Amino acid sequence: MKDKKTSLLAFAIGGPIGCLGGLIGLGGAEFRLPFLLKTFSKPAKKAVALNMLISLITVVSAIYFRMNNFDISVIVPQVLLMIAIIVGSTTGAYFGIGMLTKISDTLFKKVLLILLLIMGLLLISESFITFGSMGIMFGNLYIELIVAVFCGILIGIISSLLGVAGGEVIIPILILLFGIDVKLAGTMSLIISLPTMLVGITRHAKNKMYTEKSELSSLVLPMGIASIIGASIGAFLVIYAPSQLLKIILGALLIFTSIKILTEKD
């Protein structure tokens, strides 16, 4: 009975978050995390591990839907750049999750919520700043690829610590540093995040974060399915909703929730 209640609640929460993610072009993992921490009373490290599994479901479905309506040939010139970022991000994810075993759950929770605050601020700032395709003239392919690897390491660490796909970080980096068009950057972000999350999930599995099958069946699966449904609805509604205003509202909500959780006594 408890598992059924958990499943229904997970589905009910996952749907709206997926819809919001579809509206503003994010996977919604940063909004799921506070619910995993408080509503489902999961320890911080467990919440991140479960969040990453749900993020994987969302990202795989997003890649599938995008590829059906996307000219894959435009990605080909960016293959080397993507490989360099993936090399860095998978390395960052591997060592990022290794860090989790060396710090206390209380300290990690504080780090986690500070990162959520940063994500909220990023959402709000992106609603005021319209990024064109900018980019830096590196002048040398090798230097560009080295920079891409280091950027990837940062992305991988953030992804592993939050259990997110990392689009909020990947997309601005692709646009501002490498001059990628915003629409192409969105698709590249999804592809880059996939191997990063696979590394993270593998490491979490080795740390025995997925041993409770009831969590997978009653929480991860229904929330993942609801996220897919919600994201598809959000993508359909995007032409009707003011995405910039949504980013401000959701960013503020994320900041408020993070502060509330951070200041509460365990």
Protein Blocks (a to p, Z undefined) as FASTA:
>chain_A
ZZmmmmmmmmmmmmmmmmmmmmnopahlmmmmmmmmmmnopafklmmmmmmmmmmmmmmm
mmmmmmmmccfklmmmmmmmmmmmmmmmmmmmmmmmmmmmmpcfklmmmmmmmmmmmmmm
mmmmmmmpccddebjcehpaklmmmmmmmmmmmmmmmmmmnopnhlmmmmmmmmmmnopa
fklmmmmmmmmmmmmmmmmmmmmmmnopampmklmmmmmmmmmmmmmmmmmmmmmmmmmp
cfklmmmmmmmmmmmmmmmmmmpcZZ
